[in-house]
């Protein structure tokens, strides 16, 4: 499994886990529980900005 997390000291970026052709993208920026932005086909080579804008890949 591979994951990407935001750099320390930066704005909260989406958390992206992916393995075996599946991706899970979570938005943990709010005060409540994380929000699922994507759970499905693997998203490859997406920047943090692209992951934060689900309309770009949905």
VEXFI-724870 format. One record per residue: residue in three letters; residue number from 0; x, y, z of N, C-alpha, C, CB in turn. Coordinates in pm, whole numbers. Glycine has a CB too. Layout:
<nodes>
   pamar   drenvo   n_east   n_north     n_up   ca_east   ca_north    ca_up   c_east   c_north     c_up   cb_east   cb_north    cb_up
     ALA      NUM        X         Y        Z         X          Y        Z        X         Y        Z         X          Y        Z
...
</nodes>
This chain:
<nodes>
   pamar   drenvo   n_east   n_north     n_up   ca_east   ca_north    ca_up   c_east   c_north     c_up   cb_east   cb_north    cb_up
     UNK        0       85      -116        0         0          0        0       90       123        0       -97          0      122
     UNK        1       48       223      -74       121        349      -80       30       459      -30       171        379     -225
     UNK        2       86       552       44         5        665       91       83       793       72       -35        647      239
     UNK        3        9       901       53        69       1033       49        3      1117      155        56       1098      -93
     UNK        4       81      1196      226        28       1282      331       82      1422      311        65       1228      472
     UNK        5       14      1521      368        62       1659      351      197      1681      420       -40       1757      406
     UNK        6      272      1777      368       398       1817      429      370      1889      560       480       1908      332
     UNK        7      460      1878      657       443       1950      783      442      2099      757       555       1914      882
     UNK        8      352      2170      826       346       2315      814      268      2365      694       482       2370      810
     UNK        9      206      2277      617       128       2319      501      -20      2300      531       169       2239      374
     UNK       10     -103      2359      447      -247       2339      461     -278      2190      445      -326       2423      356
     UNK       11     -384      2147      509      -420       2005      504     -452      1964      361      -541       1977      597
     UNK       12     -377      1871      311      -400       1816      178     -476      1685      195      -266       1795       99
     UNK       13     -544      1639       93      -613       1511      104     -514      1398      130      -693       1483      -25
     UNK       14     -558      1299      202      -480       1179      229     -516      1077      122      -505       1123      373
     UNK       15     -416      1024       52      -440        932      -61     -371       800      -34      -391        993     -194
     UNK       16     -449       694      -17      -396        559       -6     -433       485     -133      -450        485      121
     UNK       17     -340       406     -187      -373        327     -305     -291       199     -308      -350        408     -434
     UNK       18     -356        93     -357      -292        -39     -370     -382      -126     -457      -267       -105     -230
     UNK       19     -318      -213     -533      -389       -314     -612     -504      -257     -696      -443       -420     -521
     UNK       20     -482      -139     -754      -581        -82     -845     -695        -6     -778      -638       -189     -926
     UNK       21     -685        18     -645      -791         88     -572     -731       207     -498      -862         -8     -473
     UNK       22     -802       319     -495      -760        438     -421     -866       477     -319      -732        555     -517
     UNK       23     -819       530     -207      -904        591     -106     -847       730      -80      -912        505       26
     UNK       24     -929       833     -101      -886        971      -79     -975      1029       31      -895       1056     -212
     UNK       25     -910      1076      139      -982       1133      253     -947      1280      269      -949       1056      381
     UNK       26    -1046      1360      309     -1026       1501      341    -1043      1515      492     -1127       1594      263
     UNK       27     -935      1540      562      -940       1554      707     -924      1697      754      -835       1469      769
     UNK       28     -950      1793      666      -926       1933      698    -1028      1992      795      -925       2014      572
     UNK       29    -1147      1938      799     -1251       1995      884    -1240      1952     1029     -1387       1957      831
     UNK       30    -1325      2007     1113     -1320       1976     1256    -1386      1843     1292     -1386       2087     1334
     UNK       31    -1459      1785     1200     -1530       1661     1226    -1454      1542     1169     -1672       1666     1167
     UNK       32    -1522      1431     1153     -1460       1312     1096    -1414      1338      954     -1557       1194     1100
     UNK       33    -1312      1265      906     -1267       1282      767    -1380      1252      669     -1146       1190      738
     UNK       34    -1375      1320      557     -1474       1302      450    -1411      1220      340     -1525       1439      396
     UNK       35    -1482      1118      291     -1433       1036      180    -1458      1112       51     -1504        895      178
     UNK       36    -1348      1144      -20     -1359       1213     -150    -1367      1114     -265     -1240       1307     -171
     UNK       37    -1300      1000     -249     -1299        899     -355    -1266       764     -295     -1197        935     -467
     UNK       38    -1338       662     -339     -1308        524     -303    -1345       442     -425     -1387        476     -173
     UNK       39    -1244       398     -498     -1272        326     -622    -1145       304     -702     -1374        400     -705
     UNK       40    -1158       317     -834     -1046        292     -924     -925       376     -884     -1086        323    -1070
     UNK       41     -807       316     -899      -684        382     -856     -660       511     -933      -566        289     -872
     UNK       42     -628       615     -859      -592        744     -916     -441       751     -918      -655        864     -836
     UNK       43     -383       761    -1034      -238        761    -1047     -189       901    -1081      -192        660    -1154
     UNK       44      -72       935    -1027        -3       1060    -1061      -91      1184    -1042        45       1055    -1203
     UNK       45     -168      1189     -934      -250       1306     -904     -178      1395     -804      -389       1264     -850
     UNK       46     -181      1524     -830      -122       1619     -734     -221      1640     -619       -88       1756     -804
     UNK       47     -175      1704     -511      -264       1735     -399     -380      1822     -446      -186       1804     -286
     UNK       48     -353      1917     -535      -458       2006     -585     -562      1927     -663      -399       2117     -676
     UNK       49     -519      1830     -742      -614       1748     -818     -695      1658     -725      -540       1663     -921
     UNK       50     -632      1606     -621      -704       1521     -527     -808      1601     -449      -607       1455     -430
     UNK       51     -780      1727     -424      -873       1813     -350     -991      1858     -434      -801       1933     -297
     UNK       52     -983      1842     -566     -1090       1883     -659    -1146      1759     -728     -1036       1985     -764
     UNK       53    -1235      1684     -661     -1284       1558     -716    -1348      1571     -854     -1383       1499     -622
     UNK       54    -1399      1688     -888     -1461       1704    -1020    -1358      1689    -1131     -1530       1839    -1032
     UNK       55    -1231      1704    -1098     -1126       1691    -1199    -1107      1547    -1244      -995       1746    -1145
     UNK       56    -1145      1449    -1159     -1122       1310    -1195    -1246      1224    -1180     -1013       1253    -1111
     UNK       57    -1361      1282    -1157     -1483       1200    -1144    -1556      1189    -1275     -1576       1258    -1039
</nodes>
